[in-house]
Amino acid sequence: MSFDLKELINDESRFFTLPELAMKINAIVNDPEGTFEDLAEVISSDVGLSVHLLKIVNSGLYNFHEPIETITHAISIVGMSQLRDLALGSIIINKFKGLPEESISMKSFWEHSIATGIASQTLAIYKQEINPERFYMAGLLHEIGRIVLCFKFHTEIEKIIQRCASETKSTHNIEREILGFDHCLVGEALLESWKLPKSQQEVVLYHHAPLESKEYRVEASIVHFGDIFAHILCLGNSGEHYTPPISIHAWNKLGIPIAMIPTILGRVEERYNDLISNYFY
Amino acid sequence: MSTIKSNKLQPGMILASDVVAFNGRTLISRGVIIQEKHLSILKKWGIAELDIYDSDETDTKKSINIENERELFSIPEYVPDTILSSTVEKCSQSFKLNNLSDPLTREFFRLAVGYSLKNHPDVKPFDVV
């Protein structure tokens, strides 16, 4: 089978287009003249979203000492790009809420994705990366291509899931055999059409093979292990039957000692439990 | 199997024979996956060399001494044997795409067993270390 990925995503149902609210938020953050007030105004126009974001910034994910009560206050503390990431994350999760759940449970899919986001962010902190928060979004969206595949290729997905188990292979290998492309490629195309940063597109494309990324190897390696961490902690389920092959070279690239892994995992579990109770609104 | 100097030993390697102190006491048994704490034991007792499994002897089932699983994975005594061994089996299945002879992968495997047990409905939660 061969498909034009762009056409696949931008079909007449417009199912995979980013909601207008998300587009507006994105535009303000990307506009050099966009201000705190502009962003706060757009976000505050959606009450559900505002309440949800305030819950997250007040959760154990941040551990701020005093309560944050307004969106403007939240932006001034976590920054515009970080609040954009949180807002887009929530909008995207909500958008795909109503999908038919025959081959995949949306709730456990997002649990896995949120766990990967938190694990990636936590790893980035231990790796002493600048702005570790940006890894939350990259981790959250790493498997987004799978949603497109589940929606578009119902019958094939069933076959793919069965063959992964019977042939002991990763889903992306079987996807390539049956469809001619995999969820990584679809995810990249989706993020591109949503005009999300190039670094996030590459992370989604290379999260199974981080060292193949040209420009964003460290980023892709971090999310690669964020995904592994979510598997180890048994948090959610993305539809991947096996723990993905662990890239030893990618770990060496991060330079985090093996002896630190139990501590980091413990931290991820704790932050996940703090956040998840507030998440689905 | 090969013999290596203990300063070359790394967490995740598996002992191929018992480590015995000068007074005849067994310090660490065959089949144990080396963790950080073992390195200091070896140092304290002045152990210079030991036997480890080579990376091509990869099958966990063969190389790991089943009796030692509990200690290996730092699993509390109250976890029943049956649940422990079925969890190790489940995790071995889940790790089929991975090479367990690699120390990093082995550490992830050890932790996967720990967290699966911790989340098991019939097991009282414990801290995975």
HADDOCK unambig.tbl for C-alpha pairs under 7 A between the chains (distance, minus, plus):
assign (segid A and resid 169 and name CA) (segid B and resid 97 and name CA) 6.96 0.50 0.50
assign (segid A and resid 232 and name CA) (segid B and resid 111 and name CA) 6.79 0.50 0.50
assign (segid A and resid 232 and name CA) (segid B and resid 112 and name CA) 4.58 0.50 0.50
assign (segid A and resid 232 and name CA) (segid B and resid 115 and name CA) 6.93 0.50 0.50
assign (segid A and resid 233 and name CA) (segid B and resid 112 and name CA) 6.68 0.50 0.50
assign (segid A and resid 233 and name CA) (segid B and resid 115 and name CA) 5.73 0.50 0.50
assign (segid A and resid 234 and name CA) (segid B and resid 116 and name CA) 6.81 0.50 0.50
assign (segid A and resid 242 and name CA) (segid B and resid 94 and name CA) 4.67 0.50 0.50
assign (segid A and resid 242 and name CA) (segid B and resid 95 and name CA) 6.30 0.50 0.50
assign (segid A and resid 242 and name CA) (segid B and resid 96 and name CA) 6.95 0.50 0.50
assign (segid A and resid 242 and name CA) (segid B and resid 97 and name CA) 6.91 0.50 0.50
assign (segid A and resid 243 and name CA) (segid B and resid 94 and name CA) 5.52 0.50 0.50
assign (segid A and resid 243 and name CA) (segid B and resid 95 and name CA) 5.54 0.50 0.50
assign (segid A and resid 244 and name CA) (segid B and resid 97 and name CA) 6.66 0.50 0.50
assign (segid A and resid 245 and name CA) (segid B and resid 97 and name CA) 5.49 0.50 0.50
assign (segid A and resid 245 and name CA) (segid B and resid 98 and name CA) 5.08 0.50 0.50
assign (segid A and resid 246 and name CA) (segid B and resid 98 and name CA) 6.57 0.50 0.50
assign (segid A and resid 246 and name CA) (segid B and resid 105 and name CA) 6.78 0.50 0.50
assign (segid A and resid 258 and name CA) (segid B and resid 104 and name CA) 6.65 0.50 0.50
assign (segid A and resid 262 and name CA) (segid B and resid 129 and name CA) 5.73 0.50 0.50
